[in-house]
Amino acid sequence: MNSAKLSKKLWRQRYLILMIFPFIIWLIIFRYVPLWGWIMAFQDYKPGRPIWNQEWVGFKWFVEMFQDPDFYKAMRNTLIMSFMGLIFGFPLPIILALLLNEIKNIAFKRTVQTISYLPHFVSWVVVASLVSEILSPSGVINQILQKLHLTNYPIMFMAEPRYFWWIVTFSDIWKELGWNTIIFLAAITSINPELYEAATVDGAGRFRKMISITLPGIMPTVVVLLILSIGNIINIGFEKQFLLRTAATRDVADVIDLYILTYGIGTARYSFGTAAGVFKSVVSLVLLVFANWFSKKTTGYRMM
Amino acid sequence: MKKKTVGDLVFEVFNYVLMIILAVVTLYPFLHVLAVSLNDPYDTVKGGITIFPRKFTLVNYIETLNYPQIPWAVLITVLRTVIGTFVGVLSTAMVAYVINRKDFIARKPVAIMFIITMYVGGGLIPDYMLIRGLGLMNNFLVYILPGLISPFNVIVIKSYMEGIPPDLEESAMIDGANDFLIFWKIILPLCAPVIATISLFIAVGHWNSWFDTYLYCSSEPKLTTLQYELQKILSNATASSQVDYYSNLDPNRTMKVTPHSLRMAMTIIVTLPILLVYPFIQRYFIHGMTIGAVKS
């Protein structure tokens, strides 16, 4: 394209360019400038000096991080809570979708669905408040346990480190179960109805059809989502852990992001915190690329 | 229609019972907290409240709303949600429109620039340093600007726009409309369903967020949001110290209510708008989710 043609085209698209221009500036400032901040991880960042005028320290902070027992604790907690979320949280939406699909009373089905999405729309702050209420010494769980004589005195759920991972896992399931079901229900609607008719002729019962037709029918979706969540194991965030932890459960609650928050911002060790952040991003990117490759290999479906 | 077998019947009963249990488990915490918030605070201490208030009162709400921070928090949260949603949706739709225009000169590079940010980000500390460097600490704009556009939402709106026949744009262009007018007068109204869905997601996100307040605005009481105020009450309630956040503010006031009942009232205040709009928005998001799921 010669320059006259190009400038003519630019002039013709001036409104489009005007419309996108502010957002490109926004993108550079808020999404790309922070990437530039990664070099802080290799410097001894001191506030008040420009970033190119800082002392370079190489991998000092990474070495320090790998020698910090708290870092391993955070890593352990991240991995354990991620895997617990996967093991207990991943199959449930599939099961719920299968079961909901079998309910023929539309009004009842809608009602159950509507109720099940509800917690997705409230904040983790609210969920943390509800959870600590339900699990309080006078809360409903303790009342039930005492009525059933499973315990004689109220259990302090929120103050017991050994319950913390379970509390996080199950409150997450409570919050997101209904919502995560939507995608599987959508996948079920795309299954060819002729398969069910054929199975009925062959004398298959409801349960049989569910296992032999519906489940295999949504398998591709299941595999893709599973791989995707494996790619995200290090990205569990920190909101639930931050909001549900108490002074007594800190040791089991600190995840990578909370570690970064505590050491990076809390104690103003910006370079150290950035190093931990860079480590997390690199691991997460590697996992995502691996998940993507694996997904392409097994299902022929690419996510990136 | 074939007659139901015994196995089918057993399965059906089992299924219905399970669904009812699920519904109860999901709803119970909300109803319980609502009941406690409407119950006399000193009566609540005796225990035994389930989902109905025993001694009905509004004192918990009146007391909560009487704390100086709360009316401000309501105002800031509402402002943030309304402004943030309006600006956010408009920006997202505009980006989606330009990226979707097949003839746009920089279509590919711009799209790639947005997509990259779905996978890499600066992370907590560089983001924090940026916000501080830009002077956005304790500034209302920090609620609107950093999270203005999410690439995921751009993709959802863009894939909806793909379904609009290009003839419409072409005929408008012949009539002399410029690109912005086409976007504003033709494309935007046609995208109403997906715009409604994305608005809902963005609005809920704004209403529910507390962490940016915690990180960037916690030293300015006039800029804190409702979620952050609830988080403050929560972290005080779960802290080992027995000192209550609100009794610190005004020791005389807590004589009327207990910290526990206040917390329950606050939880409901924070949840109420979502509970109120939920029945109306419900039918939109299923549709929106399905679009997003199929395309991405």
HADDOCK unambig.tbl for C-alpha pairs under 7 A between the chains (distance, minus, plus):
assign (segid A and resid 15 and name CA) (segid B and resid 179 and name CA) 5.72 0.50 0.50
assign (segid A and resid 15 and name CA) (segid B and resid 180 and name CA) 6.10 0.50 0.50
assign (segid A and resid 16 and name CA) (segid B and resid 98 and name CA) 6.20 0.50 0.50
assign (segid A and resid 16 and name CA) (segid B and resid 179 and name CA) 6.22 0.50 0.50
assign (segid A and resid 19 and name CA) (segid B and resid 94 and name CA) 6.81 0.50 0.50
assign (segid A and resid 20 and name CA) (segid B and resid 95 and name CA) 6.10 0.50 0.50
assign (segid A and resid 20 and name CA) (segid B and resid 98 and name CA) 6.75 0.50 0.50
assign (segid A and resid 30 and name CA) (segid B and resid 146 and name CA) 6.03 0.50 0.50
assign (segid A and resid 31 and name CA) (segid B and resid 117 and name CA) 6.59 0.50 0.50
assign (segid A and resid 31 and name CA) (segid B and resid 121 and name CA) 6.48 0.50 0.50
assign (segid A and resid 34 and name CA) (segid B and resid 122 and name CA) 4.45 0.50 0.50
assign (segid A and resid 34 and name CA) (segid B and resid 126 and name CA) 4.96 0.50 0.50
assign (segid A and resid 34 and name CA) (segid B and resid 127 and name CA) 5.58 0.50 0.50
assign (segid A and resid 34 and name CA) (segid B and resid 130 and name CA) 6.58 0.50 0.50
assign (segid A and resid 35 and name CA) (segid B and resid 121 and name CA) 6.28 0.50 0.50
assign (segid A and resid 35 and name CA) (segid B and resid 122 and name CA) 4.38 0.50 0.50
assign (segid A and resid 37 and name CA) (segid B and resid 122 and name CA) 6.78 0.50 0.50
assign (segid A and resid 37 and name CA) (segid B and resid 126 and name CA) 5.10 0.50 0.50
assign (segid A and resid 38 and name CA) (segid B and resid 122 and name CA) 6.80 0.50 0.50
assign (segid A and resid 99 and name CA) (segid B and resid 15 and name CA) 6.54 0.50 0.50
assign (segid A and resid 112 and name CA) (segid B and resid 19 and name CA) 6.64 0.50 0.50
assign (segid A and resid 112 and name CA) (segid B and resid 23 and name CA) 5.94 0.50 0.50
assign (segid A and resid 115 and name CA) (segid B and resid 23 and name CA) 6.12 0.50 0.50
assign (segid A and resid 115 and name CA) (segid B and resid 26 and name CA) 6.95 0.50 0.50
assign (segid A and resid 116 and name CA) (segid B and resid 23 and name CA) 6.60 0.50 0.50
assign (segid A and resid 116 and name CA) (segid B and resid 26 and name CA) 6.50 0.50 0.50
assign (segid A and resid 121 and name CA) (segid B and resid 204 and name CA) 6.76 0.50 0.50
assign (segid A and resid 122 and name CA) (segid B and resid 208 and name CA) 6.78 0.50 0.50
assign (segid A and resid 122 and name CA) (segid B and resid 271 and name CA) 6.44 0.50 0.50
assign (segid A and resid 123 and name CA) (segid B and resid 208 and name CA) 4.88 0.50 0.50
assign (segid A and resid 125 and name CA) (segid B and resid 227 and name CA) 6.61 0.50 0.50
assign (segid A and resid 125 and name CA) (segid B and resid 231 and name CA) 5.90 0.50 0.50
assign (segid A and resid 126 and name CA) (segid B and resid 267 and name CA) 5.93 0.50 0.50
assign (segid A and resid 129 and name CA) (segid B and resid 234 and name CA) 6.72 0.50 0.50
assign (segid A and resid 129 and name CA) (segid B and resid 267 and name CA) 6.93 0.50 0.50
assign (segid A and resid 130 and name CA) (segid B and resid 29 and name CA) 5.97 0.50 0.50
assign (segid A and resid 134 and name CA) (segid B and resid 29 and name CA) 6.78 0.50 0.50
assign (segid A and resid 138 and name CA) (segid B and resid 47 and name CA) 6.86 0.50 0.50
assign (segid A and resid 174 and name CA) (segid B and resid 26 and name CA) 6.98 0.50 0.50
assign (segid A and resid 183 and name CA) (segid B and resid 293 and name CA) 6.46 0.50 0.50
assign (segid A and resid 186 and name CA) (segid B and resid 290 and name CA) 6.70 0.50 0.50
assign (segid A and resid 205 and name CA) (segid B and resid 8 and name CA) 6.45 0.50 0.50
assign (segid A and resid 206 and name CA) (segid B and resid 8 and name CA) 5.80 0.50 0.50
assign (segid A and resid 246 and name CA) (segid B and resid 238 and name CA) 5.74 0.50 0.50
assign (segid A and resid 246 and name CA) (segid B and resid 239 and name CA) 6.07 0.50 0.50
assign (segid A and resid 247 and name CA) (segid B and resid 239 and name CA) 6.06 0.50 0.50
assign (segid A and resid 247 and name CA) (segid B and resid 240 and name CA) 6.31 0.50 0.50
assign (segid A and resid 264 and name CA) (segid B and resid 125 and name CA) 6.62 0.50 0.50
assign (segid A and resid 265 and name CA) (segid B and resid 125 and name CA) 6.96 0.50 0.50
assign (segid A and resid 270 and name CA) (segid B and resid 125 and name CA) 6.48 0.50 0.50
assign (segid A and resid 273 and name CA) (segid B and resid 125 and name CA) 6.45 0.50 0.50
assign (segid A and resid 274 and name CA) (segid B and resid 125 and name CA) 5.68 0.50 0.50
assign (segid A and resid 274 and name CA) (segid B and resid 126 and name CA) 6.93 0.50 0.50
assign (segid A and resid 277 and name CA) (segid B and resid 123 and name CA) 5.87 0.50 0.50
